[in-house]
Amino acid sequence: YTEDLRPMHDGARRIVDDAIVSDIPLMYGPGEVGLAALMVANEESCAAPAGDGGDGSNSSAPKSPEIDMVGYIRSRFLDSNESEVKVDVEMMGAVIARVTRLCQFLRELKEGKHGCGNHHVDMERLKGVHKKLKKCRAWGPIPAEKEGKKKKKKRKAEEEKNGDEEGAN
C-alpha cells in the first residue's frame, strides 16, 4: 500500500531538494514547503503517463492515487473539534491560499526562478558571488588561530620569495 505513494514521495523529495537551494525557505516555513511539495509531486505523478510512475523512470509501477490535499486540510480541521479548539475559517483559507501560491513557486524552480541553484546556474557569476561572500564579515570574525596561520603563511611565502630573489642574484 505504501508503494502506491512512492512516486509522490520521491517527487516531493526532489522538489524539496530544489527548494532548499532557493529563496523559498526564507519566505515560507518548513511545513508549508513540505505540504506544497507533496501537492506538486502529487499533481505531477498523477499527470505522468501510465507506467511512468511520475519519477521519470519508465518502470511498470502504477501511478500514484490522486489525493486532494486541500480537501484533506479542510476536512481535518473543520470536522475535528476533539480538543474544543475553535478553527478560524478565514485563517485556514489564508493558509491554503499561501500554500497554493507556494505550489506555483515550486513549479517555477525548474526554470531557475526564485534563486534555485540546481537549474540554469551561471557558474562564473556564482563563483564571483561566493568570493565576495567569503570576504564578508557578516559570517563572523575570523578566529584568531586562523588569522595567525594566514599571517604565518604570508610571512613564509614572502621569506621564500626574498630567498629566491637573493639566490638569483
N, C-alpha and C positions, 0 to 999 in steps of 0.2 A: 504493500500500500504506500509506503514512503517513497518507493521508486517512482511512483507517478508524479511526485513533486520534485524529483531530482533535477529535471531541466530548468524548472523555475528557480530552484535554489542555486544551481551553478550560474545561471544568468544573472541572478541578483548579486552573487559574489563578484562577478566580472564588473558589473556596474558600480558596485561599492569600491572596487579597486581603482576604477577610473575616477570616481568621485573624491576619493581620499587625496589625490594629487591635483585637485582643482580648488576653486574658491568656495565651493558648496559647503564644506564643513564650517566655514567661517560665518555662513548665513543661516544654517539650519542645524538642528540638534541631531544627535546620532539616531534617535528613534524615528525621527521624520525621514532621515536619509534611508534607513533600513526599510521602512514601510514603503516609501516611494520606489526604492529599488525592487522590492518584491512586486509592486504593482506593474512597473515597467517590464520586468522579466516575465511576469505572467502574461502580459499583452503580447510580448514577443514570442513566447513559447506557444501560445495559442494561435498566433498568426503564422507560425512556421509551417511549411508544407508537411503533409503526413509522412512519418518516418524520419523526419529531420530531428525531432526531439527538441528543437529550439536552441541547441547549443552549437550549431554549426557542423556537427559531425553527422554523417548520414547513417546513423545507427537505426536499427529497427525498433527502437524504443518508441512507445506511443507518446503522443503529445500530452502536455500537462493539462489537467482539467481546468477549465476557466473558473476563476474564483473572483467573486465580486467583493473586493476588499472594502470599498466604501460602504457597501451594504452591510458587511460584517461589522464594521465600526459602528454604524448607526444602530444595528440590532443589539450589539454587545452593550452599548452604553445607555440606550433608551429603554431596553427591555429589562435590564437587571437593576434592581434597586435593593439588593440584599442588605447593604450596609447603610441604608437610609441616606445615601448621597444624592443630592439634587444635581441633575445634569443640566447644564446650561446649553440649550439647543442652539442658540446663536453662536456660542463659543465653539461648539462642535462643528458647526457649519464653517466657521472661520478656519478651524484646523484642517478640515477636509479640503477647503479651497487652497490653503497653504501647501498641503501635500500634493494636491493636483498640479499646482504651479511648479513645485519641485520636480514632479514627474517630467514636465516639459523640459526643464533644465537638464535632467539626467539623459533624456533622449538626445539633446544637443551636444553632449560630451564627445560623441564620436566625430563631430565636426570640428573638434578642437576649441569649442567655446567654453567660457567660464573658467579659463585658466587650466584646462585639463592638460596634464603633462604627458599623457600616453598617446595622444594623437596629434599629428601635424605640428611637431615642435621644431622650431629653428634652433638647432643645437648651438650654433655660433652665438646667437643672441642670448641663449640660456647660459652659456659659459661666461659671457660678459657680465650678466646679472649676478651670477654666482660669485665671481671675483669681487664685485662691488659689495656684496653682502658679507663676504669673509672679512672685509676691511671695516665693516660697520661695527661700532661699539655697542649697538643695541643687543648683541648676543652676549654681552657681559665683558668685563675686563679680562685681558689675557692673564692667566695665572702667573705668579712670579717665577715659578720654576721654568715655565715655557719661555718667558721673556728672557730669563738668564741663559737658557740654551740657545735662543736665537742670537743673542749678543755674542756668546761664545763662538758659535758657528761663523758669525760675521767676522769676528776678530781673527779666527783661524784662517778664513778664506783670504783676508787682507794680508796676513803674515805670509801665507803661501804665495800670494801674488807678488809681494815685495821680494820674497826669496827667489822667485823665478826671474824677476827683473834683474836682481843683483847677479845671479848666476849667468845671465845672458850677457852682462857687461864685461 
